[in-house]
């Protein structure tokens, strides 16, 4: 026989079922809300940056590094082996032509100069003595030649007298022959003496010429050493600013060692470097953009180094305005080499959202929503990106890196 269930038990069971249903509804609502959030994520407006698509010009650039250098810098080197006696000026000092910068100890070179000067004087005295000897020798030989000529004349008269005497019957044939023989011997001796005079003259002239050449070489060495001694007074030759001074007092200095540098800070250039990966795109006359903070300067590639060192290619940049006040020696700058340019195209400000591929997705703002859109990229530089298609002027693009939302087609933007 069935037993009736008390009313209290029935009410408690109904309440329990109601509680279970309420909890189930709450859990289901939470799951639906979570699913909606997952399918339609949101982003705070304060966490993103945006840019409006416009029409403008764009230049494609290659990133490089640069260092500002004086366009004209004079390097003062030591012309002699010496030591630094004193440094009269410091780096950063303004100089004018004629101002002394460094004093060298030139005692050793001055001693060598005096030695060469004495040797030259000795050589010149030797030449003068040699010329006197030549003149004396020539005079002695000429005198002997005159004596020979007188003897020949006397012997010729003796021959004539012997012949007349023979005709008169008072002489002999042997007397005539002896007189003629004596004349021939005297004539041969005179001819021999004339040849000796000629040979002696040539020999002495050669000796004098050799001595003069040696003296000329010594005089040239002496003048060169004098010139080096004059240059050893290290002075400025132009207006400028000293950028370096060797202040190692007492240190030995060799010929050619740098003592100071003087730069003209009224004109600058930029020494650029970039990866050799782009070396085939780099050549002279390419436009260049140089950025120093917010200051933008333009110029062009003046020349490219033919060698590559450690994967780096070097090049020089000539600036359009070489005396810009923002330029400072040895300042590091950002350099952008322009390889191509397009005018009146669709562009948008560059940002982390653009990562380089020719085809990529970006988010376009539409009121409180952001919709993912595929775009094709053209030229890019540090400021702008060329949009070939997918966007039009007036569209607002999120330029913040949106990688974490790459699977989302739409975002909610919260204020």
FENTABEL-V753074 format. One line per field, one symbol per residue. phi: phi as a letter, one per 30 degrees, with the letter a starting at -180 (. if undefined). A space follows every 50 residues. Layout:
BEGIN
phi->???
END
This chain:
BEGIN
phi->.dcdddddddddddddddeddddddddddddddddddddbdbbdddcbcb bcdbcacbbdbcdbcbbdbddbbccccddbdabddacdbcdjddbbejdd cbccdceddddddddddddddddddddddddddddddddddddddddedd ddddddddddddddddddicbbdddddddddddddddddddddddddddd edddddddddddddddddddddddddddddddddbdcadlbdcabdcdei ddbcejddcabbccdcabbbccbadddcddccadiddbcccbicccbcab ddabddccbhibccacccddcccedddbeiddbdbbddcabbchbdbbdd aedcckddbacbccdbhcbbcdbdbcccdbbdcbbdcdajbbejdccdcd dcedcdccdbbcccd
END
